[in-house]
Amino acid sequence: MPKMKTNRGAAKRFRKTASGKFKRAQSHRRHILTKKSTKRKRQLRIGELVNKADTKLIARMLPYV
């Protein structure tokens, strides 16, 4: 049986936590930052956990993580 391939796009976006959940970065922080308030940009720095409904799909994309 050949090795499974890791989805490289997913590998760059998600990290696995010690408890087995996946964490991700927040969106809306790449460009057009001048109109966003400092508070909003600061709060977007904080990562979030992936929704429980999506965890199984991401785990399949990252077989060796």
C-alpha positions as CSV (number, residue, x, y, z in Angstrom):
1,M,0.0,0.0,0.0
2,P,1.5,3.4,-0.9
3,K,1.8,6.2,1.5
4,M,-1.1,8.6,1.8
5,K,-0.4,12.2,0.6
6,T,-0.8,15.1,2.9
7,N,-2.9,18.0,1.5
8,R,-0.3,20.7,1.4
9,G,-2.8,23.5,1.6
10,A,-4.3,22.1,4.8
11,A,-0.8,21.5,6.2
12,K,0.0,25.2,5.9
13,R,-3.3,26.3,7.5
14,F,-3.9,23.9,10.4
15,R,-1.9,22.7,13.4
16,K,-2.8,19.9,15.8
17,T,-3.0,20.6,19.5
18,A,-1.9,18.3,22.3
19,S,-5.6,17.3,22.9
20,G,-6.0,16.3,19.2
21,K,-8.0,19.3,18.1
22,F,-7.0,21.5,15.2
23,K,-6.2,25.2,15.5
24,R,-6.4,27.8,12.8
25,A,-5.7,31.5,12.2
26,Q,-8.4,34.1,11.8
27,S,-9.3,35.4,8.4
28,H,-9.6,39.1,7.2
29,R,-6.1,40.1,8.2
30,R,-4.2,40.1,4.9
31,H,-5.0,43.4,3.3
32,I,-7.2,46.5,3.5
33,L,-6.1,47.0,7.1
34,T,-6.3,50.8,7.2
35,K,-10.1,50.9,7.6
36,K,-10.1,48.2,10.3
37,S,-9.8,49.4,13.8
38,T,-6.7,48.6,15.9
39,K,-8.9,46.6,18.3
40,R,-10.3,44.5,15.5
41,K,-6.9,43.8,14.1
42,R,-5.6,42.9,17.5
43,Q,-8.4,40.5,18.1
44,L,-7.8,38.8,14.7
45,R,-4.3,37.8,15.8
46,I,-5.7,35.3,18.2
47,G,-6.1,31.8,16.7
48,E,-9.2,29.7,17.1
49,L,-10.1,26.0,17.2
50,V,-11.6,24.4,14.1
51,N,-15.3,23.7,14.4
52,K,-16.1,20.1,15.5
53,A,-18.0,19.5,12.3
54,D,-14.9,20.1,10.2
55,T,-12.4,18.2,12.4
56,K,-12.9,14.8,10.7
57,L,-12.4,16.3,7.2
58,I,-9.2,18.1,8.2
59,A,-7.9,14.9,10.0
60,R,-8.3,13.1,6.7
61,M,-6.4,15.7,4.8
62,L,-3.5,15.5,7.4
63,P,-2.9,11.8,7.9
64,Y,0.5,12.1,9.5
65,V,0.0,15.1,11.8
